[in-house]
Amino acid sequence: MILFLLPALTLLQGCVWVSVRGNHSPASDLTQQQLTAQSSSWIESLAGAALSMPESSSPLPLQATVPAPGMSTDDTQNTGVDVWPELEKAEKLARGAALKWASGVFYRPDQLERLGQYRKRESQRTSSVQSRLKSAVQSYLEGVGSGLEQLRSALADVREVSCTLGEVRSEWSGKASGFQSLEHLREIASEHERLAAAFNNLPHLCSVPVAVMETRRLIESRRLLEAHARLMELEYWQDDIHRQLQQTSSPSLEGASLVFNYFAGVRQLGEALAKELWDVIRCGLVLVRQDPTPFVSAVRIIEREERIDCTLLDTHDANPRFMPPGRPKNWRTKFFQVIEEAIAVRFQTTYLDIRGPGLANHLVDLQNSIMNDLTTVKHLLEQCCPPYYHISRTYMLMCHKCLSAYLQQVVSWDLESSEIFTVLNWVLHVYHSPEMMGHPDLCSEVDFEEMGPLISQDALEQMQNKYVNTVRASVSEWMQKALEVELLDWQRDQEPDFDHEGFYQTSLPTIIIQMLEENARVALVISEALRDQMIVMGLYELETFLTRLREALVDYGKEWRKDHTNPRYYLHYLLAAINSCISLRGAIESLQQQQQSTAPQYRVNRAHPCPQVVLERTTKRACRLVIDKLLFEVQPQFLHFLSRSWLSDCKLIDGICISVDQHCNHYRSVREPYFQFLVLESQWALVVEYVRTLMQKPMVCRNSEERSRLSDRMAQDALQLEDLFHSMSSRQDEDHCACSQGPQSCEMLTGVLSALAEIIRVNDTSMLSLEVSGLVTKYPDISEEHVLVLLDMRGDVPREVRGTVLDILQQSAHPLPQGYRPIFNDILVPTPSLPFCLPTTKCA
């Protein structure tokens, strides 16, 4: 009831508040606080009256305790009505507010004329507010009455229900013991229900053994559709009995076990039928070429089972209590698994079965087999399967998956280089070619992005690195064998062979170049990246080979120094080795031009290959051995220098020129640019050896005549050597280019002899300082020791002149100019000894 009163009381209090705010006439004695307090008193009185109101009484009229106009607070107290404590304060505030309002309105005398209008307007406003207030309160009081009536009705209903529940409780407590006697009846009813179910299914149960035998006979005779129809009927009986047992009031585990064991033969039939189905599916490609009927029957049976599985799963979602044993069978999924297993069996081989050349033949057979299978699937097997099987696309994906797994196994074998090449070529080129997966009949089914790579990128890189390493071992072995053959050729008792241009040649560069180019050409069949890796590997191995070749040349030279008559054709094979290095230089440049700088490099724990540097060292070592051979031939003639026969006869220098000419005549069998290099080095070595002999075997002239004879001999030797050098430089075949070193170079080499001769020839010792200054300017590498040897050879240079010359040498010391090749640096001056003078008489 209080719930119905609260809205009315709240509205009543609001109406009183509105009336107070609307009545601002000076005649009003109530303040806002008085009205608020009295409205609260009305609410309390109304609530008390409602709670104490009898059920049959009607709502009471509203009684206000607000004083009537003109009634004071004392009058209100005399009437016996309680006055709130704040009433007096509120009245004062109201009077003050009214006075303030009146003083503001009637400030001027002319406003008093309108006093009647103000009074009438305020009276009308007060009457309007009071009438709205009474109407609102009356409406809510009616609602309160209706609520009270409903509460009384609800209370009566609750009391009636409580009495009824009490009667039921008393009756139930008296009859609870009677229900216990019905337990036996419940058991009898459950047993009757089971027996009734057994009686209804008895005809089916009796026919199960006969049906099982007949179905087994159908399966053995490959009449699969009929066998599956009988099996479906037996499974339906089995599932129906299980369902009835589950739906009984008290399912028995013993009964379910009994039914399960009784229908064991049905489950065996299902397994036997499944075995026959999977055998048919495995041989599907063979069957569809001969008689597709068994395969089509197997697919129809699989689709029947799929529909049964879908129906049972939908029923299971509605009634999760029962699912027949062995369901769902998922034979469609098993269908694709069996096909994938059949594909995988075709790739089961071992390395012992196909090693060597057999691997290439095996991959060819594998390609033909896969293409025959895919063609059969596309044109025959696809017609025997539902369209939503997408059998062609699915078969290709399975074949790709099984082939990828098989090739991963092949990659793990210890393959040789030729076998690795065969696998790489098959994976990267043959597999995607029009002869295989790129065949026009298969293009519509092939999606290489979905299929993915046949071999992962990491496995492919490992395989390529393994191929490069395998070839590297083979290349290193063959290079070593080629070097051994070359060393045996150096010991032959005949000249090296000549090529069609007349140059010395051996089989070494041909073997090396063909080996490297062939490996690069074969690798290019796989990819440019593998070709580049092969080129880098070849450059590394060539660098190692050239190092071994240089060591072999050094040993070859040591062997010759021990016995100068063996090998007989020592010089010829040195020149042939130089030609081999020239040929290898061209091969290196050709390989480097083929290599792409952006290609991945061959990974080794070494610096970048620099075969050119090693080749240059090897070639220079061979050239040095050739020059050593020249110096060995002219060394006996130089031993007779600075003797009487040398001063008076030119036979010694003629013999040297003849020996040098004969030696350098072999250079014509050397290719450019080392033909000119050998010529220049021979000239240089001859001049240096001449100066070395002059410095290391000095003599002292006793007079000007001896100095003149010595200087003339040196000048004539210089002219004769210059003629020799000119003839050597101009000697060229039509296969050689003109000498890069012209007459100026020849004159510069022989000019050192002429300059030394001028030092000896000067008669006025005071002019020696000028001659020495010109000599130092032209040959800045000459040292004080060399000049002192020349002064000692004159035999007439006083100490003062020596000091002046040495001062000039110290003042003229400056660094060697760029491009200048020193002559005196390699000439050692022996320690001073007793002076040697030319005898005036003939030696004994």
Secondary structure, DSSP 8 states (H G I E B T S, - for coil): -HHHHHHHHHHHHHHHHHHHHH---TT----HHHHHHHHHHHHHHHHHHHHH--TT---------S--TT--HHHHHHTT----TTHHHHHHHHHHHHHHHHHHHT-SGGGGGGHHHHHHHHHHHHHHHHHHHHHHHHHHHHHHHHHHHHHHHHHHHHHHHHHHHHHHHHHHHHHHHHHGGGHHHHHHHHHHHHHHHHHHHHHHHHHHHHHHHHHHHHHHTT-HHHHHHHHHHHHHHHHHHHHHHHHSSS--HHHHHHHHHHTHHHHHHHHHHHHHHHHHHHTHHHHHHH--HHHHHHHHHHHHHHHHHHHHHHHHHH-TT---TT----HHHHHHHHHHHHHHHTT---HHHH-TTHHHHHHHHHHHHHHHHHHHHHHTGGGGS-GGG-HHHHHHHHHHHHHHHHHHHHHTS---HHHHHHHHHIIIIITTSTTTTT-TTTTTT--HHHH--SS-HHHHHHHHHHHHHHHHHHHHHHHHHHHHHHHHHHT-SS--EE-TTS-EE-SHHHHHHHHHHHHHHHHHHH-HHHHHHHHHHHHHHHHHHHHHHHHHHHHHHHHHHH-TTSSTTHHHHHHHHHHHHHHHHHHHHHHHHHS-TTS-----SS----HHHHHHHHHHHHHHHHHHHHHHHHHHHHTTTTSHHHHH-SHHHHHHHHHHHHHHGGGGGS-TTHHHHHHHHHHHHHHHHHHHHHHHS--B--SHHHHHHHHHHHHHHHHHHHHHHHHHHH---TTS---SS-HHHHHHHHHHHHHHHHHHH-S-GGGHHHHHHHHHHH-TT--HHHHHHHHHHHS---HHHHHHHHHHHHHT-----TT---SSTT-------S--B--SS---
